[in-house]
Amino acid sequence: MTTDIVFIHQNMPGQFRYLAQALARLPDTRVWFVTRREGVTLPGVTSVVYRLPDEPGKSAEPLARAFEGSARFARGAAGAALDLRRKGVRPALVFVHPGWGEGLLIRDVWPQARIVSYAEYYYQPVGGDIGFDPLFPATAPGFFNARMMNANLLLAHEAADVLLAPTHWQASRHPDLLQGRIEVIFDGVDTARVTPDPAARFALPGGRELTRADEVITYVARNLEPHRGYHQFIRSLPMLLAARPRAEVVIVGGEEVSYSPLPRDGSASWKAKLAAEVDLGVGAARVHHLGKLAYADYLSLLRVSAAHVYLTYPFVLSWSFMEAMAAGCLMVASDTAPVREVARHGENALLFPFFDGAAMVATISAAIDDRRRGEALRAAARATVVERYDLQLCLRRQLELVQRLLAQGPRRLPGDAAGGG
């Protein structure tokens, strides 16, 4: 008997890359991936691309607009799921990332499936990103909008059998009524691939090669925005460049926004806004904005880093943070809650207050100048990821979860022991 398993994520593969491939290798198992992203393939996995329905005019009620956007994703994903059902696909298990709305209607398409909803983040009025930065002060309209954004998540999570959170802190952000359903398993870092390499070389545009013999200070984010402390980092650069006259600062990240609003002054990006505000002087020649890098180049950059700077609001922990630790980087990171779950000051990283640029610069300098201590911190950083977040460890725990859910059999429907669907 063949077991069907479906993954749903608008940006395939998202957090499900390794798990989907592992399940596709099992005998008598078919794996499907419902996504908006075209041209992406995984070995043994059948991709199903859906289109968003035409966008209606925006609601006159501002608080309804976030949910309207989620509803469009929900209809698109549900349409693809209905097509699969018409073709006879009755999944025993569905994994869905509900962040955009794709999880809202899946229970109605496959009522007997066991559903795992990815619990990445849940907005709370205190203790998280809301009101953390004076740049974005907490306001009543902001609280209201966050609650409406949660509406999509709450409905999707309520319909799921299990919520899967990558870290304990991210799990803790969810309301009490969901806590009993949360399993905490990180996505996993391929520590066999993400490794230190003292002989690594990284070529800057123009051809100059950087190695571990150079003083390379690295900063990486998917996009350069306040949620990842880009504004704090850039505003501290004049001080850093003065303190480290030999340093080459390499910045990786796109100019869009993933989590933060765009600048209110109409600047095209936070990079553009801060470039106009912060004068780097003669040190500007030692600051290299590289945009987004190919993965192999990104790993090479981490391997030549003398100090890797990571900042984040109390928010989702970045994959790049874990990968930098696995690559044996000397971690200099903001002392914020998601970081503290993994990093211990003086043990596997050096932490500084998010808003204290002078402390950041002093911490970077101390880290680079004390080579013996730095090597110990590098080794401990990698050991932390190998011992707690290695891909094979995390994948084994994810597969154990899958087997537990499959062993429960189809979900029974209220008033219908035979079920439907």
C-alpha positions, -999 to 999 in steps of 0.1 A, spaced: 0 0 0 14 34 -10 15 62 15 11 98 2 27 127 21 22 163 10 43 194 18 29 229 13 51 260 12 48 289 -12 86 291 -15 96 255 -20 114 238 -3 116 263 27 122 244 59 111 211 44 140 204 20 157 176 39 126 160 54 108 158 20 138 142 4 142 117 32 106 106 30 108 103 -8 135 77 -3 112 55 18 96 24 1 60 27 -9 59 64 -3 49 92 -27 58 128 -17 41 158 -32 51 194 -28 25 222 -33 41 256 -40 39 288 -59 76 286 -68 83 273 -103 114 255 -116 124 239 -83 128 202 -80 138 177 -53 148 141 -60 118 118 -58 93 147 -50 65 157 -74 60 195 -75 26 210 -79 26 247 -87 -5 267 -79 -15 302 -90 -29 329 -68 -65 339 -76 -69 374 -91 -65 400 -65 -97 419 -57 -97 455 -47 -84 461 -12 -109 461 16 -120 494 29 -113 480 64 -75 482 69 -75 455 96 -91 430 71 -64 434 45 -38 410 61 -64 383 63 -76 389 28 -41 383 16 -40 350 36 -73 340 21 -59 343 -15 -30 320 -6 -55 297 11 -76 295 -21 -46 289 -43 -32 261 -22 -66 245 -16 -72 246 -54 -40 226 -59 -50 202 -31 -84 196 -46 -68 188 -79 -46 162 -62 -77 148 -44 -95 144 -77 -65 124 -89 -68 101 -60 -42 115 -36 -54 110 -1 -24 119 21 -18 103 54 2 133 64 5 169 54 32 194 64 23 230 59 39 264 66 9 286 74 26 319 74 11 331 41 -23 315 46 -18 282 28 -28 262 59 -63 277 63 -84 253 41 -63 221 40 -83 204 67 -114 207 46 -98 192 16 -82 162 34 -102 158 67 -87 125 76 -50 135 71 -27 141 100 -15 177 96 17 192 109 17 231 109 51 248 111 51 271 141 77 296 132 64 327 150 34 341 167 30 378 174 27 389 210 24 424 224 54 421 247 87 402 247 91 399 209 98 422 180 68 445 186 80 477 204 116 463 207 132 491 186 123 528 192 125 530 154 92 512 154 74 522 186 46 501 199 12 516 191 -24 505 194 -28 501 156 3 480 155 -11 457 182 -43 454 163 -26 446 131 -5 419 147 -36 403 162 -51 402 127 -20 386 113 -22 360 140 -58 351 129 -45 332 100 -19 314 121 -44 305 148 -69 290 124 -43 270 106 -27 257 139 -61 249 154 -68 225 125 -35 208 128 -26 177 149 9 188 157 28 222 156 65 220 147 87 248 161 124 251 153 134 265 187 121 266 222 119 304 223 99 305 191 76 278 205 72 299 237 57 328 217 25 308 209 -5 310 231 -12 286 259 -40 268 241 -15 256 215 14 247 237 3 211 243 6 204 206 41 218 199 71 197 191 104 215 191 128 202 164 152 224 146 154 221 108 189 209 109 223 221 97 243 199 73 275 200 94 292 176 70 290 203 43 291 235 65 326 231 80 356 252 89 384 254 64 415 273 74 427 272 38 396 288 24 398 317 0 371 343 -10 373 365 -40 360 401 -38 346 418 -69 376 430 -87 396 398 -80 412 404 -46 413 372 -26 406 372 12 419 344 35 421 337 72 453 358 72 431 389 65 410 406 91 376 400 76 345 411 95 313 395 81 277 404 84 250 382 67 212 386 64 186 375 38 177 411 35 194 442 50 168 455 74 163 466 110 149 432 122 184 419 116 201 449 131 214 463 98 209 498 109 228 493 141 256 476 123 260 504 97 257 532 122 286 516 141 308 512 111 327 545 113 337 535 149 346 500 138 367 511 108 386 535 130 392 509 156 403 482 130 423 500 103 432 467 86 396 453 86 377 444 55 340 444 62 319 422 40 281 425 40 258 400 24 221 404 19 194 417 -5 179 451 -5 143 440 -1 126 436 33 115 402 48 102 414 81 107 452 86 87 479 70 104 499 43 118 533 54 91 559 59 110 586 41 105 570 8 140 555 4 141 525 -19 158 503 7 174 505 42 208 502 24 200 533 4 187 552 34 217 544 56 242 550 29 228 586 27 229 590 65 262 574 75 295 588 63 322 561 62 349 585 51 381 570 37 371 536 53 343 532 27 368 514 4 370 487 30 333 480 32 320 456 6 282 452 0 279 420 -21 242 415 -23 231 378 -23 258 351 -29 257 316 -43 257 291 -14 292 279 -21 306 314 -21 287 322 11 303 293 28 337 304 16 331 338 31 322 324 65 353 303 64 376 333 60 358 354 86 378 368 115 346 378 133 311 372 123 285 398 135 249 387 140 221 409 152 184 402 155 153 415 172 136 390 195 123 372 165 129 342 143 164 329 146 182 329 112 196 298 95 227 319 88 234 322 125 235 284 129 255 280 97 281 305 108 285 286 141 288 253 122 315 269 99 335 277 130 330 314 129 340 336 158 305 348 167 298 383 179 260 385 184 233 406 199 222 396 234 186 389 225 164 360 235 165 338 204 203 341 203 207 332 240 189 298 234 220 287 214 248 311 223 264 314 257 286 345 263 322 335 267 316 299 260 307 296 223 301 333 213 305 368 226 273 388 231 266 425 233 235 447 238 217 452 206 216 490 207 251 495 220 274 501 190 304 509 211 300 476 229 297 458 196 330 474 183 348 467 216 336 431 215 347 426 179 381 440 187 386 419 218 375 388 199 400 393 171 429 404 193 427 374 216 435 346 191 438 318 217 404 326 232 390 331 197 400 296 186 383 281 216 351 300 209 352 289 173 356 253 183 328 256 209 305 272 184 308 244 159 305 218 187 272 233 198 257 229 164 271 194 158 258 182 192 224 199 192 214 209 157 231 186 132 210 176 103 211 139 109 201 143 145 172 167 137 161 146 107 160 115 129 137 133 153 115 145 125 112 110 110 103 97 145 75 123 146 63 112 111 62 75 122 42 84 154 17 103 134 14 76 107 9 50 134 -22 68 146 -39 61 114 -65 84 97 -81 111 117 -117 103 128 -143 129 121 -169 139 147 -201 120 142 -186 99 114 -164 71 126 -157 60 90 -145 95 81 -148 112 47 -126 128 21 
